[in-house]
Amino acid sequence: MERIRNYWEMLTHIGTDTSMSYMDFKRAHMVNMIALLCILPAIYFSITNFYQQRPLLALINFSNGLCDLIVLLLQYRRMHNYAKLMLLSSNFIFFFAGAILYHNGAEYFLLCILISSTLLYDDRRIHLLFALAVTIAMVLIYISPNINTFEQAVPVARVLYNIICSIIFIVVSVNFFLQIIYSNMKKIEDQRRSLQSINKDKEKIFSIIAHDIKSPFATLETMVVALEQQVLNNSISPDFIRQLRLRIVQQNQVLDDLLQWGSSSLQGIANAPAPLMIKPIVTDILIAFEEQILVKQLSLKISIPEEEQVLVNKDHLTIILRNFISNAIKFSYVTGEIHIFTSTDKDFTFIHIKDQGIGINPSKSALLFNEIQRKSLGTGDEPGAGVGLILCKDLIERNQGIAHIQSTPNKGSIFTVGLPTHRKKEENPEQEASEAPMTISAPRPKEVEKIL
């Protein structure tokens, strides 16, 4: 049965290729199906009518089947317009001849030809031409006397067979193109949703760039002002120049990463999550914030195993952790501590960023991931855009992750992001969990609320 289905699929797609438009492809498919379905009955009835002493009708049936074979040959040679014309005109002639000579119900197939011409052509002049031809043919069939006196009439069962087959063809052909219409409507709707998604991504991309670039450039501006004062005082420090150059290089890399991610998002390119070590990402991000950390005299504590990995898109994780760490620095009190550590459960690896800062009111913390916040100033009057966590929520969702906030006003906050764990086959999960340094209290993974 599978082999027969494959052969049928191959035959109905004769002369088609992927370079054709969707409608041309479906029309070629329909022409092949009509020709194939007509060949066997035409040959069968040509033999039957010959043995039943109706040689003229047998010749009509045989000629009809031969023309259908020529249609398939034209399709194979990619002569689709000639194939359509041959299919419709030959069937019209032979069905009309059979109906007017034998009154065998073939006139109902003329209605099928009319419907097929409407479905296979876009030109309304062709529609009108076939409508006129079918109308004249039907009138002639019903007003003409019985001119066939030299052969016996076809049995009533044959007439009923032709009528039933014509009705079935009409229903099938109309539904065939209704399916095409519905499919096109679905594609249009999918494209509309895709465009909406791209527009939303575009807005998020610009928000991310504004959020992640504005603050570091403000720092660079401060350093340039300080450099200007050094130039005026003739006390330029080579170390200060190196630090300024390093900040520019780092910020340029951040900008390149954001633009690369933004470009891929606008083009609909979705980079699949891949195994990624957490600690190098955290280290690179902290280097970019070194100046702010020194200004606030913050102490850093990193408790992340060297080989700890998660399944995540690298660009997405960088943006998520950059926002979380930036918030921790911005809202930390001077001489406070920022602790970055991990924990695991059966499915997720949790990255926690704990600060000793102003904290968040519980009623407000529940809304941080769900609506844009008012622009707020950090403990050192650092500006914020108010959109960072909304963007983080979107990126966490894209990577099948979860997030959680635990905060106490005037004591600090713990921002947690949980991402799918990547484990090597030879690793022992229980042993790995026991090796993870946990020097301070942290939320247990099973207690982390899934708020995304």
C-alpha positions as CSV (number, residue, x, y, z in Angstrom):
1,M,0.0,0.0,0.0
2,E,2.8,2.4,0.8
3,R,4.5,1.7,-2.5
4,I,1.2,2.4,-4.4
5,R,0.8,5.6,-2.5
6,N,4.4,6.6,-3.4
7,Y,3.7,5.9,-7.1
8,W,0.5,7.9,-7.0
9,E,2.3,10.8,-5.4
10,M,5.0,10.7,-8.0
11,L,2.5,10.6,-10.9
12,T,0.3,13.4,-9.6
13,H,3.4,15.6,-9.3
14,I,4.7,15.1,-12.9
15,G,6.1,18.4,-14.2
16,T,6.1,20.2,-10.9
17,D,9.1,21.7,-9.1
18,T,9.8,23.8,-6.1
19,S,10.4,26.9,-8.2
20,M,6.8,27.1,-9.2
21,S,4.4,29.4,-7.3
22,Y,2.0,27.8,-4.9
23,M,-1.0,28.2,-7.1
24,D,0.8,27.0,-10.2
25,F,2.0,24.0,-8.3
26,K,-1.5,23.1,-7.1
27,R,-3.0,23.6,-10.6
28,A,-0.4,21.4,-12.2
29,H,-1.2,18.8,-9.5
30,M,-4.9,19.1,-10.3
31,V,-4.4,18.6,-14.0
32,N,-2.3,15.5,-13.4
33,M,-5.0,14.1,-11.1
34,I,-7.8,14.7,-13.6
35,A,-5.8,13.1,-16.4
36,L,-4.9,10.1,-14.4
37,L,-8.4,9.5,-13.1
38,C,-9.8,9.7,-16.7
39,I,-7.3,7.4,-18.4
40,L,-8.4,4.0,-16.8
41,P,-12.2,4.6,-17.2
42,A,-11.7,5.7,-20.8
43,I,-9.8,2.6,-21.7
44,Y,-12.2,0.3,-19.8
45,F,-15.3,1.8,-21.5
46,S,-13.6,1.8,-24.9
47,I,-13.1,-2.0,-24.6
48,T,-16.6,-2.5,-23.1
49,N,-18.3,-0.5,-25.8
50,F,-16.4,-2.2,-28.5
51,Y,-17.6,-5.6,-27.4
52,Q,-21.2,-4.3,-26.9
53,Q,-21.3,-3.3,-30.6
54,R,-20.8,0.4,-30.0
55,P,-17.6,1.0,-32.0
56,L,-18.1,4.8,-32.4
57,L,-18.5,5.3,-28.6
58,A,-15.5,3.0,-28.1
59,L,-13.5,5.2,-30.4
60,I,-14.6,8.3,-28.5
61,N,-13.6,6.8,-25.2
62,F,-10.2,5.6,-26.6
63,S,-9.5,9.0,-28.1
64,N,-10.3,10.6,-24.8
65,G,-7.9,8.4,-22.9
66,L,-5.2,9.0,-25.5
67,C,-5.6,12.8,-25.1
68,D,-5.2,12.4,-21.3
69,L,-1.9,10.6,-21.9
70,I,-0.8,13.4,-24.1
71,V,-1.7,15.8,-21.3
72,L,0.7,14.0,-18.9
73,L,3.4,14.1,-21.6
74,L,2.9,17.9,-21.9
75,Q,3.1,18.2,-18.1
76,Y,6.3,16.2,-18.1
77,R,7.8,18.6,-20.7
78,R,6.7,21.5,-18.4
79,M,4.3,22.8,-21.1
80,H,1.6,23.4,-18.5
81,N,-0.5,25.9,-20.5
82,Y,-0.8,23.5,-23.4
83,A,-1.6,20.7,-21.0
84,K,-4.5,22.6,-19.5
85,L,-5.9,23.5,-22.9
86,M,-5.6,20.0,-24.1
87,L,-7.3,18.6,-21.0
88,L,-10.3,20.9,-21.1
89,S,-10.8,21.1,-24.9
90,S,-10.4,17.3,-25.6
91,N,-12.7,16.3,-22.7
92,F,-15.2,19.0,-23.8
93,I,-15.3,17.6,-27.4
94,F,-15.5,13.9,-26.5
95,F,-18.0,14.3,-23.7
96,F,-20.2,16.5,-25.9
97,A,-20.0,13.9,-28.7
98,G,-20.9,11.1,-26.4
99,A,-23.8,13.0,-24.9
100,I,-25.4,14.2,-28.1
101,L,-25.0,10.8,-29.9
102,Y,-25.9,8.5,-27.0
103,H,-27.6,10.6,-24.3
104,N,-25.4,8.8,-21.8
105,G,-25.3,11.5,-19.1
106,A,-21.9,12.8,-20.3
107,E,-23.4,16.3,-20.4
108,Y,-22.9,16.5,-16.7
109,F,-19.2,16.2,-17.2
110,L,-19.4,19.4,-19.2
111,L,-20.3,21.1,-16.0
112,C,-17.2,19.6,-14.5
113,I,-15.2,21.1,-17.4
114,L,-16.7,24.5,-16.7
115,I,-15.8,24.3,-13.0
116,S,-12.3,23.1,-13.9
117,S,-11.7,26.0,-16.3
118,T,-12.7,28.4,-13.6
119,L,-10.3,26.8,-11.1
120,L,-7.4,26.4,-13.6
121,Y,-7.4,29.9,-15.1
122,D,-7.4,33.4,-13.7
123,D,-8.5,35.0,-16.9
124,R,-12.2,35.8,-16.8
125,R,-12.4,35.8,-20.6
126,I,-11.5,32.1,-20.6
127,H,-14.2,31.6,-17.9
128,L,-16.8,33.3,-20.1
129,L,-15.7,31.3,-23.2
130,F,-16.1,28.0,-21.5
131,A,-19.4,29.1,-19.9
132,L,-20.8,30.0,-23.3
133,A,-19.5,26.8,-24.9
134,V,-21.0,24.6,-22.2
135,T,-24.3,26.5,-22.3
136,I,-24.6,26.0,-26.1
137,A,-23.6,22.4,-25.8
138,M,-26.2,21.6,-23.1
139,V,-28.9,23.3,-25.1
140,L,-28.0,21.3,-28.2
141,I,-27.9,18.1,-26.3
142,Y,-31.4,18.6,-24.8
143,I,-33.1,19.9,-27.9
144,S,-31.6,17.6,-30.5
145,P,-33.5,14.5,-31.5
146,N,-32.0,11.0,-31.2
147,I,-29.7,11.0,-34.2
148,N,-28.0,7.7,-33.3
149,T,-30.0,5.1,-35.2
150,F,-27.1,2.8,-36.1
151,E,-26.0,1.7,-32.6
152,Q,-27.9,0.6,-29.6
153,A,-28.3,3.0,-26.7
154,V,-26.2,2.7,-23.6
155,P,-27.9,1.1,-20.6
156,V,-29.4,3.2,-17.8
157,A,-26.8,2.0,-15.3
158,R,-24.1,3.6,-17.5
159,V,-26.1,6.9,-17.5
160,L,-26.4,6.8,-13.7
161,Y,-22.7,6.0,-13.4
162,N,-21.7,9.1,-15.5
163,I,-24.1,11.3,-13.5
164,I,-22.8,10.1,-10.1
165,C,-19.1,10.4,-11.2
166,S,-19.7,13.9,-12.4
167,I,-21.2,15.0,-9.1
168,I,-18.3,13.3,-7.2
169,F,-15.8,15.2,-9.4
170,I,-17.5,18.5,-8.8
171,V,-17.5,18.0,-5.0
172,V,-13.9,16.8,-5.0
173,S,-12.5,19.6,-7.3
174,V,-14.3,22.3,-5.4
175,N,-13.1,21.0,-2.0
176,F,-9.6,20.6,-3.5
177,F,-9.4,24.4,-4.2
178,L,-11.2,25.3,-1.0
179,Q,-8.4,23.5,0.8
180,I,-5.9,25.7,-1.1
181,I,-7.8,28.8,-0.2
182,Y,-8.0,27.9,3.5
183,S,-4.3,27.0,3.4
184,N,-3.5,30.4,1.9
185,M,-5.5,32.1,4.5
186,K,-3.6,30.2,7.2
187,K,-0.3,31.2,5.6
188,I,-1.4,34.8,5.5
189,E,-2.4,34.7,9.2
190,D,0.9,33.0,10.1
191,Q,2.8,35.7,8.2
192,R,0.7,38.4,9.9
193,R,1.6,37.0,13.3
194,S,5.3,36.6,12.2
195,L,5.4,40.3,11.3
196,Q,3.8,41.3,14.6
197,S,6.5,39.2,16.4
198,I,9.2,40.8,14.3
199,N,7.9,44.3,15.2
200,K,7.8,43.4,18.9
201,D,11.4,42.0,18.6
202,K,12.5,45.2,17.0
203,E,11.1,47.2,19.8
204,K,12.7,45.0,22.4
205,I,16.1,45.2,20.5
206,F,16.1,49.0,20.6
207,S,15.1,48.8,24.3
208,I,17.9,46.4,25.0
209,I,20.4,48.6,23.2
210,A,19.3,51.7,25.1
211,H,19.2,49.9,28.4
212,D,22.6,48.1,28.1
213,I,24.5,50.9,26.4
214,K,23.4,54.1,28.1
215,S,24.9,53.5,31.5
216,P,28.4,52.3,30.4
217,F,28.6,55.3,28.0
218,A,27.8,57.6,31.0
219,T,30.7,56.1,32.8
220,L,32.9,56.7,29.7
221,E,31.8,60.3,29.6
222,T,32.9,60.6,33.3
223,M,36.2,59.2,32.5
224,V,36.7,61.5,29.5
225,V,35.9,64.5,31.7
226,A,38.5,63.3,34.2
227,L,41.0,62.8,31.4
228,E,40.3,66.4,30.2
229,Q,41.2,67.6,33.7
230,Q,44.4,65.6,33.7
231,V,45.4,67.1,30.3
232,L,44.8,70.6,31.7
233,N,46.8,69.8,34.8
234,N,49.6,68.0,32.8
235,S,49.2,65.0,35.0
236,I,48.1,62.3,32.6
237,S,48.3,58.8,34.0
238,P,49.2,56.0,31.5
239,D,47.2,53.6,33.7
240,F,44.2,55.9,33.4
241,I,44.6,55.9,29.6
242,R,44.8,52.1,29.5
243,Q,41.6,51.8,31.6
244,L,39.8,54.2,29.3
245,R,40.9,52.3,26.3
246,L,39.8,49.0,28.0
247,R,36.3,50.4,28.7
248,I,35.9,51.5,25.1
249,V,37.0,48.1,23.8
250,Q,34.7,46.3,26.2
251,Q,31.7,48.5,25.4
252,N,32.4,48.1,21.7
253,Q,32.2,44.3,22.2
254,V,28.9,44.7,24.1
255,L,27.5,46.8,21.3
256,D,28.6,44.3,18.7
257,D,27.0,41.4,20.6
258,L,23.7,43.3,20.9
259,L,23.6,44.3,17.3
260,Q,24.4,40.7,16.2
261,W,21.6,39.3,18.4
262,G,19.3,42.1,17.2
263,S,20.0,41.4,13.6
264,S,19.4,37.7,13.9
265,S,16.1,38.3,15.8
266,L,14.8,40.7,13.1
267,Q,15.6,38.2,10.4
268,G,13.8,35.5,12.3
269,I,17.0,33.5,13.1
270,A,16.6,31.6,16.3
271,N,19.9,30.3,17.6
272,A,19.2,27.1,19.4
273,P,20.3,26.7,23.1
274,A,23.7,25.1,23.5
275,P,25.7,23.9,26.4
276,L,27.4,26.9,28.0
277,M,29.7,27.4,31.0
278,I,28.4,30.0,33.4
279,K,31.5,31.3,35.1
280,P,33.3,32.7,32.1
281,I,30.2,34.7,31.1
282,V,29.9,36.1,34.6
283,T,33.6,37.0,34.7
284,D,33.4,38.9,31.4
285,I,30.4,40.8,32.6
286,L,32.0,41.8,35.9
287,I,35.0,43.1,34.0
288,A,32.7,45.5,32.1
289,F,31.4,46.8,35.5
290,E,34.7,47.1,37.2
291,E,34.7,50.9,37.4
292,Q,31.3,51.0,39.0
293,I,32.3,48.3,41.5
294,L,35.5,50.2,42.5
295,V,33.6,53.5,42.9
296,K,31.1,51.9,45.3
297,Q,33.9,49.8,47.0
298,L,31.8,46.7,46.6
299,S,33.2,43.2,47.4
300,L,32.5,40.4,45.0
301,K,32.0,36.7,45.9
302,I,31.6,34.2,43.1
303,S,30.7,30.6,44.0
304,I,30.2,28.9,40.7
305,P,31.8,25.6,39.8
306,E,34.2,25.9,36.9
307,E,32.4,23.3,34.8
308,E,28.8,24.3,35.7
309,Q,26.8,24.4,32.4
310,V,23.3,25.3,31.2
311,L,21.5,24.9,28.0
312,V,21.0,28.4,26.8
313,N,21.6,30.9,24.0
314,K,24.9,32.6,24.8
315,D,23.7,36.1,23.7
316,H,20.5,35.8,25.7
317,L,22.3,34.6,28.9
318,T,24.8,37.5,28.6
319,I,22.0,40.1,28.3
320,I,20.1,38.5,31.2
321,L,23.0,38.3,33.6
322,R,24.3,41.8,32.5
323,N,20.9,43.3,33.6
324,F,20.7,41.4,36.9
325,I,24.3,42.2,37.8
326,S,23.8,45.9,36.7
327,N,20.8,46.1,39.0
328,A,22.7,44.5,41.9
329,I,25.5,47.1,41.5
330,K,23.2,50.0,41.0
331,F,21.1,49.4,44.1
332,S,23.8,48.2,46.4
333,Y,25.0,50.3,49.3
334,V,28.6,51.5,49.4
335,T,31.0,48.8,50.7
336,G,28.3,46.2,50.3
337,E,28.8,42.7,49.0
338,I,27.5,41.1,45.8
339,H,27.4,37.3,45.9
340,I,26.9,35.3,42.6
341,F,26.3,31.6,43.2
342,T,24.5,28.6,41.7
343,S,22.3,25.8,42.9
344,T,20.6,22.9,41.1
345,D,17.6,20.6,41.2
346,K,16.5,17.8,38.9
347,D,15.8,20.0,35.8
348,F,17.3,23.4,36.4
349,T,20.5,25.1,37.3
350,F,19.8,28.3,39.2
351,I,22.0,31.4,39.0
352,H,21.6,33.7,42.0
353,I,22.7,37.3,42.2
354,K,22.5,38.5,45.8
355,D,23.2,42.1,46.8
356,Q,23.2,44.1,50.0
357,G,21.2,47.1,48.9
358,I,17.9,49.0,49.2
359,G,15.8,46.0,48.4
360,I,12.3,46.0,46.9
361,N,8.9,46.1,48.5
362,P,7.2,42.7,48.1
363,S,4.1,44.2,46.4
364,K,6.4,45.8,43.8
365,S,8.7,42.8,43.3
366,A,5.8,40.7,42.0
367,L,5.4,43.1,39.1
368,L,9.0,43.6,38.1
369,F,8.9,41.0,35.3
370,N,5.5,41.9,34.1
371,E,5.4,45.7,33.5
372,I,7.8,48.5,32.7
373,Q,8.8,50.3,35.9
374,R,9.3,54.0,36.4
375,K,12.9,55.1,35.8
376,S,14.7,54.8,39.1
377,L,18.0,56.0,40.5
378,G,20.5,53.7,42.2
379,T,22.3,54.4,45.5
380,G,24.9,56.4,43.5
381,D,22.3,58.2,41.4
382,E,22.9,55.8,38.5
383,P,20.1,56.1,35.9
384,G,17.9,53.2,34.8
385,A,15.7,52.7,31.8
386,G,13.0,50.7,33.6
387,V,12.7,48.0,30.9
388,G,15.6,45.6,31.6
389,L,13.6,43.0,33.5
390,I,10.8,42.9,31.0
391,L,13.4,42.1,28.4
392,C,15.0,39.5,30.6
393,K,11.6,37.8,31.0
394,D,11.3,37.5,27.2
395,L,14.7,36.0,26.9
396,I,14.3,33.6,29.8
397,E,11.0,32.4,28.2
398,R,12.7,31.8,24.9
399,N,15.2,29.5,26.7
400,Q,12.5,27.6,28.7
401,G,13.7,29.1,31.9
402,I,12.1,30.5,35.1
403,A,12.9,33.5,37.3
404,H,12.4,34.5,40.9
405,I,12.9,37.5,43.1
406,Q,13.4,37.4,46.9
407,S,13.8,40.8,48.5
408,T,13.8,42.5,51.8
409,P,13.6,46.4,51.9
410,N,16.8,48.0,53.1
411,K,18.6,44.6,53.3
412,G,19.0,43.5,49.7
413,S,17.6,41.2,47.0
414,I,18.3,37.9,45.4
415,F,17.6,37.7,41.7
416,T,17.4,34.1,40.5
417,V,17.2,32.7,37.0
418,G,16.7,29.0,36.4
419,L,17.8,27.4,33.1
420,P,17.8,23.8,31.9
421,T,20.8,21.9,33.2
422,H,23.3,20.4,30.9
423,R,25.0,17.3,32.3
424,K,27.6,15.1,30.7
425,K,26.9,11.4,30.7
426,E,29.8,10.6,32.9
427,E,28.9,13.2,35.5
428,N,27.2,12.1,38.8
429,P,24.5,14.7,39.6
430,E,24.6,14.0,43.3
431,Q,28.4,14.5,43.5
432,E,28.2,17.6,41.4
433,A,25.6,19.1,43.7
434,S,27.7,18.4,46.7
435,E,30.8,20.1,45.2
436,A,29.0,23.4,44.5
437,P,30.2,26.0,47.1
438,M,27.3,27.3,49.1
439,T,28.7,29.6,51.8
440,I,25.6,31.6,52.5
441,S,21.9,30.9,52.7
442,A,20.1,30.6,49.3
443,P,16.6,29.8,48.2
444,R,16.2,26.1,47.7
445,P,15.5,25.3,44.0
446,K,12.3,23.5,44.8
447,E,11.0,26.6,46.5
448,V,11.7,28.8,43.5
449,E,8.4,30.1,42.2
450,K,7.8,29.8,38.5
451,I,6.5,33.3,37.6
452,L,7.2,33.3,33.9
